[in-house]
Amino acid sequence: MPYRWNDRKDVDEAIVVVMNTVDQGQEIRGWLMRTMQQAIYDSDPQLAEYFFRELERHKPGALKYFRKPTF
């Protein structure tokens, strides 16, 4: 998983990883947390917004793990 998202496909893959992790009853932390947070901050702001929109749509309970940047 890249530290920077280049397109929506990268974000979609990240969403699937988050969904699978939560569905398995695991918390988002460690390397996964750092990787996701790095991608949120280093990627195009539109892709970060897309990440939060899609996460809210598919797994709103997982939003608590991520800090939404202010652009």
C-alpha positions as CSV (number, residue, x, y, z in Angstrom):
1,M,0.0,0.0,0.0
2,P,1.5,3.3,-1.0
3,Y,2.2,6.1,1.5
4,R,0.7,8.5,-1.1
5,W,-2.5,7.8,-3.1
6,N,-2.1,8.5,-6.8
7,D,-5.7,7.9,-7.8
8,R,-9.1,6.6,-6.5
9,K,-8.0,3.0,-7.0
10,D,-5.3,3.4,-4.4
11,V,-7.9,4.9,-2.0
12,D,-10.4,2.1,-2.8
13,E,-7.8,-0.4,-1.9
14,A,-7.0,1.3,1.4
15,I,-10.8,1.4,2.2
16,V,-11.0,-2.4,1.6
17,V,-8.0,-3.0,4.0
18,V,-9.7,-0.8,6.7
19,M,-13.0,-2.6,6.2
20,N,-11.5,-6.1,6.3
21,T,-9.5,-5.2,9.5
22,V,-12.6,-3.8,11.2
23,D,-14.7,-6.8,10.1
24,Q,-12.2,-9.1,11.7
25,G,-12.7,-7.4,15.0
26,Q,-9.3,-5.8,15.0
27,E,-8.4,-2.2,15.8
28,I,-6.6,0.1,13.3
29,R,-3.2,0.8,14.8
30,G,0.5,0.3,14.4
31,W,1.8,0.2,10.8
32,L,-1.6,0.3,9.3
33,M,-2.5,3.5,11.2
34,R,0.8,5.1,10.3
35,T,0.5,4.1,6.6
36,M,-3.1,5.4,6.3
37,Q,-2.4,8.7,8.2
38,Q,0.7,9.3,6.0
39,A,-1.3,8.7,2.9
40,I,-4.1,11.1,4.1
41,Y,-1.6,13.9,4.7
42,D,0.7,13.4,1.7
43,S,-1.9,12.7,-1.0
44,D,-3.9,15.2,-3.1
45,P,-6.5,16.8,-0.8
46,Q,-9.3,15.6,-3.1
47,L,-8.2,12.0,-2.6
48,A,-8.1,12.5,1.2
49,E,-11.6,13.8,1.0
50,Y,-12.7,10.9,-1.1
51,F,-11.1,8.5,1.5
52,F,-13.2,10.1,4.3
53,R,-16.4,10.1,2.1
54,E,-16.0,6.5,1.2
55,L,-15.1,5.4,4.7
56,E,-18.1,7.2,6.1
57,R,-20.3,5.4,3.5
58,H,-18.9,1.9,4.0
59,K,-17.5,1.8,7.6
60,P,-18.5,4.9,9.5
61,G,-17.3,3.4,12.8
62,A,-13.8,3.4,11.5
63,L,-13.7,7.2,11.2
64,K,-12.6,7.4,14.8
65,Y,-9.2,6.1,13.9
66,F,-8.3,8.8,11.5
67,R,-7.7,12.6,11.8
68,K,-9.2,14.6,9.0
69,P,-6.7,17.3,7.8
70,T,-7.8,20.8,7.4
71,F,-7.1,22.2,4.0
